[in-house]
Amino acid sequence: MMDLKKTGQHGGYGRLPATAPLANPYVPFQYEDPPKYEPRTAIVRGTLFPGLDLPFMNKVNKNELPVTPLTELQTLGFVIQELALYLDTHRDDKEAFEVFKDFQKLYAKGREQYEKECGPLTHMSAMEHGYSWLNDPWPWEYAANREV
Amino acid sequence: MFIYNKKLQYPVKIDKPNPRLASIIISQYGGPDGELGASLRYLSQRYSMPFDELKGLLTDIGTEELGHLEMIGAIVHQLTRNMKDSQIQDSAFAPYFVDHTAGVYPTAASGFPWNAASIAVKGDPIADLTEDLAAEQKARVTYDNILRLSDDPDVNNVIKFLREREVVHFQRFGEAMQLLREKLNQKNVYCMNPAIDM
């Protein structure tokens, strides 16, 4: 017999309270205010959260992205995306929401800098030198990675 | 509505063309567990979802998957640029090349074109979220298999990023299931379909 005291009968170790609905898939909730990677580590790992970083054959991405206005914006955008998905299921986590808002501000600044140097990101962006929306490179091209 | 952002979610910069690898990776563009199916699955399932968290999560993950579709397209495009005829003739890429040249077409690596039969929209939130949990696992395994077949670090860095996103999405869908369950009859979560009976 399993020792229920040791395994934690009321959750915490994979067991559920006796009143929980059966015949239903369970994924444990991520704790609130979870530890976070630095943004530049987060983007190459593919997650902001060390607790969710579960690489194949334990081969982790150790590469560093070159520091350019594009990767700066991609990094900030990635943290916002990751926090948005977290907040979708943790809407009451006030600390995470504060971090989310801080990154929104950083993104707005980064975006302004990027568009000044590299051109418009959307049709809503300012275009001061003609219809620069069309200018190469497009995002899927090798040349999109130029280091300014 | 959707507005195009003229950047990728994560940079794709592949120095060496490798058509053999492109013929494998195309499966995550148009294969049964690929990013096209993922985005259409989530963006279509959201219409019948009750509760704002579920509508939001499916919209947000479905949108991210469209970004991943673009990244896979970028990988295939860069792996097939400046190819030499000899690279095509001797490679597993030849059957794809004869139909699509260096274009990016939504097909499985096995040659089967993208098919909506590889996704499901059941219109019942527990059934659809359970499908989504399985879908994320299948996509993860496809990326595992690509990592087994590829030794190009430029490609693998991007594949590892995309693979990890599947792990995160699985977690969020699991949490969404829990949020849904809390709002249902605790004695019998299957006593009705919350998409149409609530």
Chai-1 contact restraints between the chains, C-beta under 6 A:
chainA,res_idxA,chainB,res_idxB,connection_type,confidence,min_distance_angstrom,max_distance_angstrom,comment,restraint_id
A,P21,B,V189,contact,1.0,0.0,6.0,A-B,restraint_1
A,N24,B,V189,contact,1.0,0.0,6.0,A-B,restraint_2
A,V27,B,G174,contact,1.0,0.0,6.0,A-B,restraint_3
A,F29,B,E175,contact,1.0,0.0,6.0,A-B,restraint_4
A,G46,B,F161,contact,1.0,0.0,6.0,A-B,restraint_5
A,G46,B,E164,contact,1.0,0.0,6.0,A-B,restraint_6
A,G46,B,R165,contact,1.0,0.0,6.0,A-B,restraint_7
A,T47,B,E164,contact,1.0,0.0,6.0,A-B,restraint_8
A,T47,B,V168,contact,1.0,0.0,6.0,A-B,restraint_9
A,L52,B,V167,contact,1.0,0.0,6.0,A-B,restraint_10
A,L52,B,V168,contact,1.0,0.0,6.0,A-B,restraint_11
A,L52,B,Q171,contact,1.0,0.0,6.0,A-B,restraint_12
A,L54,B,V167,contact,1.0,0.0,6.0,A-B,restraint_13
A,F56,B,D144,contact,1.0,0.0,6.0,A-B,restraint_14
A,F56,B,L147,contact,1.0,0.0,6.0,A-B,restraint_15
A,N61,B,N157,contact,1.0,0.0,6.0,A-B,restraint_16
A,N61,B,K160,contact,1.0,0.0,6.0,A-B,restraint_17
A,N63,B,N157,contact,1.0,0.0,6.0,A-B,restraint_18
A,A84,B,D60,contact,1.0,0.0,6.0,A-B,restraint_19
A,L85,B,D60,contact,1.0,0.0,6.0,A-B,restraint_20
A,L85,B,R172,contact,1.0,0.0,6.0,A-B,restraint_21
A,D88,B,E53,contact,1.0,0.0,6.0,A-B,restraint_22
A,D88,B,G56,contact,1.0,0.0,6.0,A-B,restraint_23
A,D88,B,L57,contact,1.0,0.0,6.0,A-B,restraint_24
A,D88,B,D60,contact,1.0,0.0,6.0,A-B,restraint_25
A,T89,B,R172,contact,1.0,0.0,6.0,A-B,restraint_26
A,T89,B,E175,contact,1.0,0.0,6.0,A-B,restraint_27
A,T89,B,A176,contact,1.0,0.0,6.0,A-B,restraint_28
A,L121,B,N5,contact,1.0,0.0,6.0,A-B,restraint_29
A,L121,B,K6,contact,1.0,0.0,6.0,A-B,restraint_30
A,T122,B,I3,contact,1.0,0.0,6.0,A-B,restraint_31
A,P139,B,K6,contact,1.0,0.0,6.0,A-B,restraint_32
A,P139,B,K7,contact,1.0,0.0,6.0,A-B,restraint_33
A,P139,B,L8,contact,1.0,0.0,6.0,A-B,restraint_34
A,W140,B,G73,contact,1.0,0.0,6.0,A-B,restraint_35
A,W140,B,A74,contact,1.0,0.0,6.0,A-B,restraint_36
A,W140,B,H77,contact,1.0,0.0,6.0,A-B,restraint_37
A,Y142,B,Q78,contact,1.0,0.0,6.0,A-B,restraint_38
A,N145,B,P11,contact,1.0,0.0,6.0,A-B,restraint_39
A,N145,B,K13,contact,1.0,0.0,6.0,A-B,restraint_40
